[in-house]
Amino acid sequence: MIMKAFDFVIVGAGSAGCVLADKLSEDGKYQVCLIEAGPKDKHWSIHLPLGIIDLMKSKTLNWQFNSTNEQSQNNRAIFNPRGRTLGGSSSINAMLYIRGQRQDYDYWDELGNKGWSFDEVLPYFKAVEHQERGPDEYHGVGGQLNIADSRSKPIIQDRFISAAHQAGYPLNNDFNGSSQEGIGYYQLTQKGGQRCSAAKAFLTPNLSRKNLTVITDAHVNKLLIKDKQAYGVNFTIKGVEQEVFAKKEVLLSAGAFNSPQILMLSGIGAKDELTKHNIKVKHELTGVGQNLQDHVDALVVSKHTHDELLAYRPKALAWFIRESLKYFTLPFSKNTDRKGLLTSVVAEAGGFIKANEQSSRPDFQLHFIPGAMDDHGRNHKMLLNYGVSLHICLLRPESRGEVKLLGNDPRLEPAITLNMLSHKHDQEQMIKAVKIARTILNQTPLKENNLAELSPGEHVQSDEDILKFLKAKANTIYHPVGTCKMGKDSLAVVDEQLKVHGISNLRVVDASIMPTLISGNTNAPTIMIASKAAEMILEAHCN
């Protein structure tokens, strides 16, 4: 075994881990080790925005988890892509920059998590971003994470925005401003037309720091725990088991699926679950892996007579080639003016809408796709059609799932049960969502070019039939949180300082600590969580 001591050891180089590595190593005072299961982020598909299509299929850069057979969804195993490289899921996601709603964070504070209200977390959002539009009350400049407007806006996206407005929904040019409600274009974590992942923003510029060690292709087996204190990490590289020690703290940032899995493999979790898999109980903590939440999502897809769409059709392919050429500039240029479809994240247009007039804030999020989409984009047969698709997801679901173990072998996947659509409230809301999506797609100027509805299909009209469709086809939109929740109740895993209850020198810092799911994409909030955590960690060790 190779054994070396650092001040801080971070498990997971995703959105949170990259921020922690940057902040904790910045002043050169502390030795920091960052451990990542996946490879370095060198593959072309990471940095080319449209490469997201390839990343969904990658078994090297994507964990490609599948849930257990979900009883609430016709016993289907639900696909859960997660990033497995430097940058984590920020290196394979759709790059949409969304913070959520003020009420989301104020509710965390109401639950007893002091310091996590919206007004208290807003400065952390602002401090790490560089908003290309410039600074204002809600946005900052000078930070590492570049926030940009989309450079790919096919005419069909404008038609969708017009159709949604025609359906009665307001327009909104900034979903992270004073109000989230409305329809428009998302801003993206891009710079110069390329992905600005957490690795690109917070890690790559700092790899030359002598006090920062980054270890890739290292599969973490367990945390080292003795007498209720974390003191290191055991991991394997190319079949060789190794250990590193932490003189101050171990920071677990492996995500909503892997963080609870690693805690349980280390002997921290529900006693029944650990003993079932012959794992010695180091500390009983029943909430580990519980409280799993994700945005349930459905797709309404229509055939559409328009050539400038993603499709395996001659005219569409010709358009794709013309658009792709816009990405490339002359060799002697700085190549920072990349434009066109290759800069696309496929879901640039969308928004946040209410379920009805009685709603006090948006209940659903929309993502419009300029192509016929099915099965996370993996069903290529759908692309034989000219079509358009509208994702609609429920922002605050009531259903709760869990993460358990398949066994005590660290190489096994976590046992994920999403339990989506198990709550009647979610079923009722998603039935409304499908009807709303249909209404939007049937507005001018989209309806003039619509043909047959491909999904759910025009024969699906009653609430009962729509629910059957949802159970057969609804999926996650890739925002798992909550499995190491912050709080003080019986299921809480960490406190408001993100310290694991009952274990010293151990914090969890990632989306798993969210007590409730925020109303939108989770990458920006995860970066904020890590930025705030880094400040708390440094303050704790300032003497």
C-alpha positions as CSV (number, residue, x, y, z in Angstrom):
1,M,0.0,0.0,0.0
2,I,1.1,3.6,-0.8
3,M,0.3,5.7,2.3
4,K,0.5,9.5,2.3
5,A,-1.0,12.1,4.5
6,F,-2.7,15.3,3.4
7,D,-4.6,17.9,5.3
8,F,-7.8,17.3,3.3
9,V,-8.8,14.3,1.2
10,I,-11.7,14.9,-1.2
11,V,-13.6,11.9,-2.6
12,G,-15.1,12.7,-6.0
13,A,-14.0,15.3,-8.5
14,G,-17.5,16.3,-9.6
15,S,-19.0,19.8,-9.4
16,A,-18.5,20.0,-5.6
17,G,-15.2,18.3,-5.4
18,C,-13.6,20.6,-8.0
19,V,-14.7,23.6,-6.1
20,L,-13.5,22.3,-2.8
21,A,-10.1,21.4,-4.3
22,D,-9.7,25.0,-5.7
23,K,-10.8,26.8,-2.5
24,L,-8.9,24.6,0.0
25,S,-5.6,24.7,-1.9
26,E,-5.8,28.3,-3.0
27,D,-3.6,29.9,-0.3
28,G,-1.0,27.1,-0.4
29,K,-1.3,26.5,3.3
30,Y,-2.9,23.1,3.1
31,Q,-2.1,19.9,1.3
32,V,-5.1,18.7,-0.6
33,C,-5.8,15.3,-2.3
34,L,-8.7,14.9,-4.8
35,I,-9.6,11.3,-5.7
36,E,-11.7,10.6,-8.8
37,A,-13.0,7.2,-10.0
38,G,-13.0,8.2,-13.7
39,P,-10.3,9.4,-16.1
40,K,-9.1,12.8,-16.9
41,D,-11.5,15.0,-18.9
42,K,-9.7,14.9,-22.2
43,H,-12.2,13.3,-24.5
44,W,-13.6,15.6,-27.3
45,S,-17.2,14.9,-26.4
46,I,-16.8,16.6,-23.1
47,H,-15.7,19.9,-24.5
48,L,-17.8,20.0,-27.7
49,P,-21.3,20.9,-26.4
50,L,-23.2,18.7,-28.9
51,G,-21.0,15.9,-27.7
52,I,-23.6,15.4,-25.0
53,I,-25.3,12.9,-27.4
54,D,-22.2,10.7,-27.3
55,L,-21.7,11.1,-23.6
56,M,-25.1,9.6,-22.9
57,K,-23.7,6.3,-24.3
58,S,-20.2,6.4,-22.9
59,K,-19.4,3.7,-20.4
60,T,-16.0,5.3,-19.6
61,L,-17.2,8.9,-18.8
62,N,-20.7,8.0,-17.6
63,W,-21.6,5.6,-14.7
64,Q,-24.7,4.7,-16.6
65,F,-26.5,3.5,-13.5
66,N,-29.9,1.8,-13.7
67,S,-32.4,1.8,-11.0
68,T,-34.0,-1.4,-9.6
69,N,-37.2,-2.4,-11.3
70,E,-39.6,0.3,-10.3
71,Q,-42.9,-0.9,-9.0
72,S,-44.5,2.5,-9.5
73,Q,-43.4,2.5,-13.2
74,N,-44.4,-0.8,-14.6
75,N,-41.3,-2.5,-13.2
76,R,-39.0,-0.6,-15.5
77,A,-35.3,0.0,-14.6
78,I,-34.8,3.7,-15.0
79,F,-31.6,5.0,-16.7
80,N,-29.5,7.3,-14.5
81,P,-26.5,8.8,-16.2
82,R,-23.9,10.4,-13.9
83,G,-20.5,11.8,-14.8
84,R,-17.4,9.7,-14.3
85,T,-14.5,12.0,-15.0
86,L,-13.0,15.2,-13.8
87,G,-15.9,17.6,-13.5
88,G,-18.3,14.8,-12.8
89,S,-21.8,15.4,-14.1
90,S,-20.9,18.9,-15.0
91,S,-18.7,17.3,-17.7
92,I,-21.6,15.4,-19.3
93,N,-24.7,17.5,-18.5
94,A,-26.7,19.9,-20.7
95,M,-24.9,22.9,-19.2
96,L,-28.1,24.8,-18.2
97,Y,-27.4,27.3,-15.5
98,I,-30.3,27.4,-13.1
99,R,-30.3,28.2,-9.4
100,G,-33.9,27.4,-8.4
101,Q,-36.4,29.5,-6.5
102,R,-36.0,31.7,-3.5
103,Q,-38.5,29.7,-1.6
104,D,-36.5,26.5,-2.0
105,Y,-33.6,27.8,0.1
106,D,-35.8,29.7,2.5
107,Y,-37.5,26.4,3.2
108,W,-34.2,24.8,4.1
109,D,-33.7,27.6,6.6
110,E,-37.2,27.0,8.0
111,L,-36.3,23.3,8.6
112,G,-33.6,24.5,11.0
113,N,-30.6,24.7,8.6
114,K,-29.4,28.1,9.6
115,G,-27.3,30.0,7.0
116,W,-29.0,28.4,4.0
117,S,-31.7,30.9,3.2
118,F,-31.8,32.4,-0.3
119,D,-30.3,35.8,0.8
120,E,-27.5,33.9,2.6
121,V,-26.6,31.6,-0.3
122,L,-27.0,34.2,-3.1
123,P,-23.5,35.7,-2.4
124,Y,-21.9,32.3,-3.0
125,F,-23.7,32.0,-6.4
126,K,-22.5,35.4,-7.4
127,A,-18.9,35.0,-6.2
128,V,-18.0,32.0,-8.3
129,E,-19.7,33.1,-11.6
130,H,-18.6,35.3,-14.4
131,Q,-21.8,36.5,-16.0
132,E,-21.1,37.6,-19.5
133,R,-24.1,40.0,-19.5
134,G,-22.4,41.9,-16.6
135,P,-23.1,42.3,-12.9
136,D,-26.4,43.2,-11.2
137,E,-28.3,42.5,-8.0
138,Y,-28.5,38.8,-8.9
139,H,-25.3,38.2,-10.9
140,G,-21.6,38.5,-10.4
141,V,-18.5,38.8,-12.6
142,G,-14.9,37.8,-12.1
143,G,-15.6,34.2,-10.9
144,Q,-14.3,31.1,-12.5
145,L,-17.6,29.6,-13.8
146,N,-18.5,31.3,-17.1
147,I,-22.2,31.9,-17.7
148,A,-23.1,32.7,-21.3
149,D,-26.0,33.1,-23.7
150,S,-26.6,30.3,-26.1
151,R,-24.8,30.6,-29.5
152,S,-27.2,28.2,-31.2
153,K,-30.7,29.4,-31.7
154,P,-32.4,27.5,-34.6
155,I,-35.6,29.2,-35.8
156,I,-37.6,26.3,-34.4
157,Q,-36.6,27.4,-30.8
158,D,-38.0,30.9,-31.4
159,R,-41.2,29.3,-32.7
160,F,-41.5,27.3,-29.5
161,I,-41.0,30.4,-27.4
162,S,-43.7,32.2,-29.4
163,A,-46.1,29.2,-29.1
164,A,-45.7,29.0,-25.3
165,H,-46.3,32.8,-25.1
166,Q,-49.3,32.3,-27.3
167,A,-50.5,29.7,-24.8
168,G,-50.5,32.4,-22.1
169,Y,-47.1,32.1,-20.5
170,P,-45.0,35.2,-19.9
171,L,-41.6,35.7,-21.5
172,N,-38.5,35.7,-19.3
173,N,-34.9,36.7,-20.3
174,D,-33.4,35.6,-17.0
175,F,-34.5,32.6,-15.0
176,N,-32.0,33.5,-12.3
177,G,-33.2,37.0,-11.8
178,S,-36.0,38.5,-9.8
179,S,-38.6,35.9,-11.0
180,Q,-38.1,32.4,-12.4
181,E,-41.5,32.2,-14.1
182,G,-41.7,32.4,-17.9
183,I,-40.4,31.1,-21.2
184,G,-37.2,31.9,-23.0
185,Y,-33.6,30.8,-23.6
186,Y,-31.5,29.2,-20.9
187,Q,-28.1,30.5,-20.0
188,L,-25.3,28.0,-20.2
189,T,-22.0,27.1,-18.4
190,Q,-20.0,27.7,-21.6
191,K,-17.1,29.8,-22.7
192,G,-16.3,30.6,-26.2
193,G,-18.8,28.1,-27.4
194,Q,-17.3,25.2,-25.4
195,R,-18.3,23.5,-22.2
196,C,-17.2,25.3,-19.0
197,S,-17.4,22.3,-16.6
198,A,-16.5,22.5,-12.9
199,A,-13.2,20.9,-13.8
200,K,-12.5,23.5,-16.6
201,A,-13.5,26.3,-14.2
202,F,-12.1,25.3,-10.9
203,L,-9.6,22.5,-11.3
204,T,-7.7,22.6,-14.6
205,P,-6.2,26.1,-14.0
206,N,-4.9,24.9,-10.7
207,L,-3.2,21.6,-11.5
208,S,0.2,23.1,-11.2
209,R,-0.3,23.9,-7.5
210,K,2.3,22.0,-5.6
211,N,-0.1,21.5,-2.7
212,L,-2.8,19.9,-4.8
213,T,-2.7,16.2,-5.7
214,V,-5.3,14.8,-8.2
215,I,-5.7,11.1,-8.5
216,T,-7.8,9.7,-11.3
217,D,-9.0,6.2,-12.2
218,A,-9.1,5.4,-8.5
219,H,-12.1,3.5,-7.2
220,V,-12.9,4.3,-3.6
221,N,-13.6,1.2,-1.5
222,K,-14.3,2.8,1.8
223,L,-13.5,5.6,4.2
224,L,-11.2,4.8,7.1
225,I,-13.0,5.2,10.4
226,K,-11.8,4.6,13.9
227,D,-13.4,5.5,17.2
228,K,-16.1,7.6,15.4
229,Q,-13.4,9.6,13.6
230,A,-12.6,9.6,9.8
231,Y,-8.9,9.6,9.1
232,G,-8.4,8.5,5.5
233,V,-9.6,6.8,2.3
234,N,-9.0,3.3,0.9
235,F,-9.1,3.0,-2.9
236,T,-7.9,0.8,-5.7
237,I,-5.9,1.8,-8.9
238,K,-5.3,-0.9,-11.5
239,G,-6.0,-3.6,-9.0
240,V,-3.6,-2.2,-6.4
241,E,-5.1,-1.2,-3.1
242,Q,-3.9,2.1,-1.6
243,E,-4.6,4.4,1.3
244,V,-4.3,8.1,1.9
245,F,-4.7,9.8,5.3
246,A,-6.4,13.1,6.2
247,K,-4.8,15.1,9.0
248,K,-7.8,17.4,9.2
249,E,-10.9,16.2,7.3
250,V,-12.3,13.7,4.8
251,L,-14.7,15.4,2.4
252,L,-17.2,13.1,0.6
253,S,-18.3,14.6,-2.7
254,A,-19.3,11.5,-4.7
255,G,-22.9,12.5,-5.5
256,A,-26.4,11.5,-4.5
257,F,-25.9,7.9,-5.4
258,N,-22.2,7.2,-4.6
259,S,-21.9,9.2,-1.4
260,P,-24.4,7.2,0.6
261,Q,-23.0,4.0,-1.0
262,I,-19.5,4.8,0.2
263,L,-20.8,5.7,3.7
264,M,-22.5,2.4,4.0
265,L,-19.5,0.5,2.7
266,S,-17.6,2.3,5.4
267,G,-19.9,1.1,8.1
268,I,-22.0,4.2,8.4
269,G,-25.8,3.7,7.8
270,A,-28.8,1.8,8.9
271,K,-27.9,-1.2,11.0
272,D,-30.2,-3.6,9.2
273,E,-28.8,-2.7,5.8
274,L,-25.2,-3.0,6.9
275,T,-25.5,-6.3,8.8
276,K,-27.4,-7.8,5.8
277,H,-24.3,-7.3,3.7
278,N,-21.8,-8.4,6.5
279,I,-20.5,-4.9,7.0
280,K,-19.3,-4.0,10.5
281,V,-21.4,-1.2,11.9
282,K,-19.0,1.7,12.7
283,H,-21.9,4.2,13.3
284,E,-25.6,3.7,13.0
285,L,-27.2,6.5,11.0
286,T,-30.6,5.5,9.6
287,G,-31.0,8.3,7.1
288,V,-28.0,7.3,4.9
289,G,-29.5,6.6,1.5
290,Q,-33.0,7.7,2.4
291,N,-34.9,10.7,1.1
292,L,-33.9,10.3,-2.5
293,Q,-35.7,12.8,-4.8
294,D,-35.5,13.6,-8.5
295,H,-37.5,15.4,-11.1
296,V,-40.0,13.1,-12.8
297,D,-40.2,14.0,-16.5
298,A,-42.3,13.2,-19.5
299,L,-41.9,13.8,-23.2
300,V,-44.6,14.9,-25.7
301,V,-43.3,14.3,-29.2
302,S,-44.9,15.4,-32.5
303,K,-44.0,14.9,-36.1
304,H,-43.1,18.2,-37.6
305,T,-42.6,19.4,-41.2
306,H,-39.4,21.5,-40.9
307,D,-36.0,20.7,-42.4
308,E,-33.8,22.3,-39.7
309,L,-34.2,19.7,-37.1
310,L,-32.1,16.9,-35.6
311,A,-33.1,13.9,-37.8
312,Y,-31.7,11.2,-39.9
313,R,-33.1,12.7,-43.0
314,P,-31.3,14.1,-46.1
315,K,-32.3,17.8,-45.8
316,A,-31.8,17.7,-42.0
317,L,-28.3,16.2,-42.4
318,A,-27.4,18.9,-45.0
319,W,-28.5,21.6,-42.5
320,F,-26.5,19.9,-39.8
321,I,-23.3,20.1,-41.9
322,R,-23.9,23.8,-42.7
323,E,-24.4,24.5,-39.1
324,S,-21.4,22.5,-38.0
325,L,-19.1,24.5,-40.2
326,K,-20.0,27.6,-38.2
327,Y,-18.1,26.1,-35.2
328,F,-14.7,26.1,-36.9
329,T,-12.6,29.2,-37.6
330,L,-9.3,29.7,-39.4
331,P,-6.3,28.0,-37.8
332,F,-4.5,31.3,-37.1
333,S,-7.5,32.7,-35.1
334,K,-8.0,32.3,-31.4
335,N,-11.1,30.2,-32.2
336,T,-13.2,31.9,-29.5
337,D,-16.1,32.8,-31.8
338,R,-17.5,29.3,-32.2
339,K,-21.2,29.3,-33.2
340,G,-23.7,27.0,-34.7
341,L,-25.3,23.7,-33.8
342,L,-22.1,22.1,-32.4
343,T,-22.3,24.7,-29.6
344,S,-25.8,23.4,-28.9
345,V,-26.9,21.6,-25.7
346,V,-30.0,20.5,-27.6
347,A,-32.3,22.1,-24.9
348,E,-31.6,25.8,-25.1
349,A,-35.2,26.9,-25.0
350,G,-37.6,26.2,-22.2
351,G,-38.9,27.8,-19.0
352,F,-40.8,27.5,-15.8
353,I,-44.6,27.6,-15.6
354,K,-47.4,27.3,-13.1
355,A,-49.8,24.4,-13.0
356,N,-52.7,26.8,-12.7
357,E,-53.6,30.3,-11.7
358,Q,-53.8,29.3,-8.0
359,S,-50.1,28.4,-7.9
360,S,-47.9,30.9,-6.1
361,R,-44.8,29.9,-8.1
362,P,-43.8,27.7,-11.1
363,D,-44.6,24.0,-10.7
364,F,-43.1,22.7,-14.0
365,Q,-39.9,23.1,-16.0
366,L,-39.9,22.8,-19.8
367,H,-37.0,21.8,-22.1
368,F,-37.8,22.0,-25.9
369,I,-35.9,19.7,-28.2
370,P,-35.6,20.3,-32.0
371,G,-35.9,16.6,-32.8
372,A,-38.0,13.6,-32.1
373,M,-36.6,12.2,-28.8
374,D,-37.2,9.0,-26.8
375,D,-35.4,7.0,-24.2
376,H,-32.9,9.7,-23.2
377,G,-32.0,10.2,-26.9
378,R,-30.8,6.6,-27.1
379,N,-33.7,5.5,-29.4
380,H,-32.2,6.5,-32.8
381,K,-35.2,5.1,-34.6
382,M,-37.2,8.1,-33.5
383,L,-34.8,10.4,-35.3
384,L,-35.9,8.9,-38.6
385,N,-38.8,11.3,-38.2
386,Y,-38.8,15.1,-38.6
387,G,-40.1,16.0,-35.2
388,V,-40.1,18.2,-32.1
389,S,-40.2,17.2,-28.4
390,L,-41.2,18.9,-25.2
391,H,-39.9,17.8,-21.9
392,I,-42.0,18.8,-18.9
393,C,-40.9,17.9,-15.4
394,L,-42.4,18.3,-11.9
395,L,-40.3,20.7,-9.9
396,R,-41.2,19.6,-6.4
397,P,-42.3,16.0,-6.3
398,E,-43.7,14.3,-3.2
399,S,-42.4,10.8,-4.1
400,R,-39.3,9.6,-2.2
401,G,-36.9,6.9,-3.1
402,E,-33.7,5.4,-1.6
403,V,-30.2,4.2,-2.2
404,K,-29.1,0.9,-0.7
405,L,-26.4,-1.7,-1.4
406,L,-26.4,-4.7,-3.7
407,G,-23.6,-6.2,-1.7
408,N,-20.4,-5.3,0.2
409,D,-18.2,-5.3,-3.0
410,P,-17.3,-1.7,-3.7
411,R,-17.4,-2.5,-7.5
412,L,-21.1,-3.2,-7.4
413,E,-23.5,-0.4,-8.4
414,P,-25.6,1.2,-5.7
415,A,-29.1,-0.2,-5.4
416,I,-31.2,2.8,-6.6
417,T,-34.9,2.9,-6.1
418,L,-36.3,6.2,-7.4
419,N,-40.0,5.5,-6.6
420,M,-41.1,8.2,-8.9
421,L,-44.9,8.6,-9.4
422,S,-45.6,6.6,-6.2
423,H,-47.3,9.7,-4.7
424,K,-50.8,10.6,-5.9
425,H,-49.9,14.3,-5.9
426,D,-47.1,13.6,-8.5
427,Q,-49.5,11.5,-10.6
428,E,-52.1,14.2,-10.7
429,Q,-49.5,17.0,-11.5
430,M,-47.9,15.0,-14.3
431,I,-51.2,14.3,-15.9
432,K,-51.7,18.1,-16.0
433,A,-48.2,18.5,-17.3
434,V,-48.8,16.3,-20.3
435,K,-52.0,18.3,-21.1
436,I,-50.0,21.6,-20.8
437,A,-47.3,20.3,-23.1
438,R,-49.8,19.3,-25.7
439,T,-51.5,22.7,-25.5
440,I,-48.2,24.5,-26.1
441,L,-47.2,22.4,-29.0
442,N,-50.6,23.1,-30.6
443,Q,-50.2,26.8,-30.7
444,T,-49.1,29.1,-33.5
445,P,-46.5,29.1,-35.0
446,L,-45.8,25.4,-34.2
447,K,-49.2,23.9,-35.0
448,E,-49.1,24.8,-38.6
449,N,-46.3,22.3,-39.2
450,N,-47.3,19.6,-36.8
451,L,-48.4,16.2,-38.0
452,A,-49.3,13.2,-36.0
453,E,-48.4,13.0,-32.3
454,L,-45.8,10.3,-31.8
455,S,-45.9,10.2,-28.0
456,P,-48.1,9.7,-26.0
457,G,-50.2,9.4,-29.2
458,E,-53.5,10.9,-30.1
459,H,-55.4,7.9,-28.7
460,V,-54.2,8.7,-25.2
461,Q,-56.7,11.3,-23.9
462,S,-58.3,10.3,-20.6
463,D,-56.6,10.9,-17.3
464,E,-56.4,7.1,-16.8
465,D,-54.7,6.6,-20.1
466,I,-52.3,9.5,-19.6
467,L,-51.3,7.9,-16.2
468,K,-50.7,4.6,-18.0
469,F,-48.5,6.4,-20.5
470,L,-46.6,8.1,-17.7
471,K,-45.9,4.8,-15.8
472,A,-44.7,3.3,-19.1
473,K,-42.6,6.2,-20.4
474,A,-41.8,8.8,-17.7
475,N,-38.2,9.1,-16.7
476,T,-35.8,11.1,-14.5
477,I,-34.3,14.4,-15.8
478,Y,-31.0,13.6,-13.9
479,H,-31.3,15.7,-10.7
480,P,-31.0,13.2,-7.8
481,V,-30.5,14.8,-4.4
482,G,-31.3,14.3,-0.7
483,T,-29.7,10.9,0.3
484,C,-27.4,12.5,2.9
485,K,-29.8,15.2,3.9
486,M,-28.9,18.2,6.0
487,G,-31.0,18.7,9.1
488,K,-31.8,17.7,12.7
489,D,-34.5,15.1,12.3
490,S,-34.2,11.3,12.5
491,L,-33.3,11.0,8.8
492,A,-30.7,13.8,8.8
493,V,-27.1,12.7,7.9
494,V,-25.3,16.0,8.2
495,D,-25.8,19.2,10.1
496,E,-25.9,22.7,8.8
497,Q,-22.1,22.7,8.7
498,L,-22.3,19.5,6.5
499,K,-20.6,17.5,9.2
500,V,-21.8,13.9,9.4
501,H,-23.8,13.4,12.6
502,G,-21.8,11.3,15.1
503,I,-18.5,11.1,13.1
504,S,-15.8,13.7,13.5
505,N,-13.5,15.0,10.7
506,L,-16.1,13.9,8.0
507,R,-18.4,16.1,5.9
508,V,-20.5,15.4,2.9
509,V,-20.4,18.1,0.3
510,D,-22.6,17.6,-2.8
511,A,-26.2,17.5,-3.9
512,S,-27.0,14.6,-1.5
513,I,-27.1,17.1,1.4
514,M,-30.2,18.9,0.0
515,P,-33.1,18.3,2.4
516,T,-35.5,19.0,-0.5
517,L,-35.1,19.2,-4.2
518,I,-34.7,22.7,-5.6
519,S,-36.9,23.9,-8.4
520,G,-34.6,23.5,-11.4
521,N,-31.3,22.0,-12.6
522,T,-29.0,21.0,-9.7
523,N,-25.5,21.8,-11.0
524,A,-25.4,25.5,-10.0
525,P,-26.7,24.8,-6.5
526,T,-24.2,22.0,-6.0
527,I,-21.3,24.4,-6.9
528,M,-22.8,27.0,-4.5
529,I,-23.0,24.3,-1.7
530,A,-19.3,23.5,-2.2
531,S,-18.3,27.1,-2.2
532,K,-20.1,27.8,1.1
533,A,-18.7,24.5,2.5
534,A,-15.2,25.5,1.6
535,E,-15.6,28.8,3.5
536,M,-16.9,26.9,6.6
537,I,-14.1,24.4,6.4
538,L,-11.4,27.1,6.2
539,E,-12.9,29.0,9.1
540,A,-12.9,25.9,11.2
541,H,-9.2,25.4,10.7
542,C,-8.0,29.0,10.6
543,N,-6.1,28.7,13.8
